[in-house]
């Protein structure tokens, strides 16, 4: 059993956008996949969740980007769990360059949902326990989204291709949905910070009423169906200074599980 998950990956054309940077939705796909793979490695596989009618869902995400990884770059993704808080499972992430420089840091809050009632499930009733790890590199996960005016509006109907194993629009597709509309994304501006709050699911053929607005470099997005589905803020920079974050100490040890290198 390991407290830290590790995966090495060579970024290919399927991972990047037209600016040859890791696509935002793909970044969150990588984080999501790391979460599930590590949870399974820790002994909480489908026999304790999916086969018992439990679904893993995300409530919040927070990501800081020092430099977005680029095409043909080898990266290392690491993830580890925080201490469980009754029904909330914090999880942390970091993406490193091949030289060990921190490029992206993130945090998320996961919970379990009953697939029939679509309500929060209590993990102790199903024997779901995950021991937390503390590295000193954790980002806060209960940060609030700064709201601003959202004068621009559009509607979006959830298509079949966006619906995932859980029977609702996958959270990673929200980023494609939004960045298709944001001028900063189309202009190739640099995404530096992302906050997301997921409050209700969007299911097949639901119509999302999406509104968004900009204040300085910050975009605020709100999407509702019958209820608010998600809120999001994204901070962009117009220029891309070649800067890296200060190296954080990375400790190798027996508590690190490594995935096979991909992309060779």
Residue, then its C-alpha position, 0 to 999 in steps of 0.5 A: x500500500x502506498x501513500x503517494x501515486x506517481x505516473x510518468x507521461x510523454x505528452x503527445x498531440x492528443x494531449x495538447x491544444x493548438x498552442x502546443x500546451x496541455x489542454x485544460x480539460x486534458x489536465x483535469x482528465x489526468x488528475x481525475x485518472x490519477x485519483x481513481x487509479x491511486x484509490x484502487x491501488x489503496x484497496x478501494x476498487x469497484x468491489x467496494x464502490x461501483x459494484x455496491x452502487x457508489x460513485x466517486x464525484x468531485x465537489x471542488x477543485x483548485x489548480x495553480x499553474x506556474x507553467x503549463x506543460x507542452x507538446x513532446x515534454x515528459x512530465x511526472x504527475x503525483x497525487x496523494x490523499x488528505x485526511x478524510x473528513x466524514x464524507x469528504x476525501x481531500x486529494x492533492x496533486x503536483x506535476x513536475x518537469x523532467x528536471x523536477x521543477x514544479x509546473x502545476x499544483x492542485x487540490x480537490x475534494x471528492x465524495x461518494x454518491x449513491x447511484x440510485x438516490x443521487x445523494x451523498x453516501x456515508x463511507x463508513x457504512x461501506x467500509x471505505x477508508x483512505x489514510x491521509x498523507x501530509x507532504x507540506x506541499x498541499x494547496x487549500x481546497x476550501x477556497x471561495x470563488x470570487x464572483x463578478x458580473x456575468x453579462x454574457x449568456x448561452x445555452x448548452x444541451x448535454x450530448x451523449x458523448x459528454x456523459x460518463x460512467x456516473x451517468x452525468x456530464x463529466x466535469x472535465x468537459x466543462x472546461x472545453x465548454x467554457x474555453x470554446x467561448x472565452x476570448x483569452x483561451x482562443x488568443x492563447x493567453x496563459x491560464x494561471x489559476x482555476x477554481x471550480x465548485x460542483x453543486x449539482x450534476x448535469x445529465x443527458x439532454x439537460x439544458x445548461x444556462x451558462x453565464x460568464x463575465x470578465x473582471x481584469x484577468x479573471x473570468x467568472x462562470x456560472x451554469x444552471x439547469x434546475x439548480x446551479x450545476x457549477x461555478x468556476x473562475x479562471x485567471x489568465x495572463x496575456x504574456x508567457x514569461x519563462x518562469x518556474x516555481x521554486x523547487x519543492x523538496x521531493x522525497x523518494x521512498x517506499x511509500x511511492x507507487x510508480x506507474x509505468x512510463x507512457x508515451x515512449 
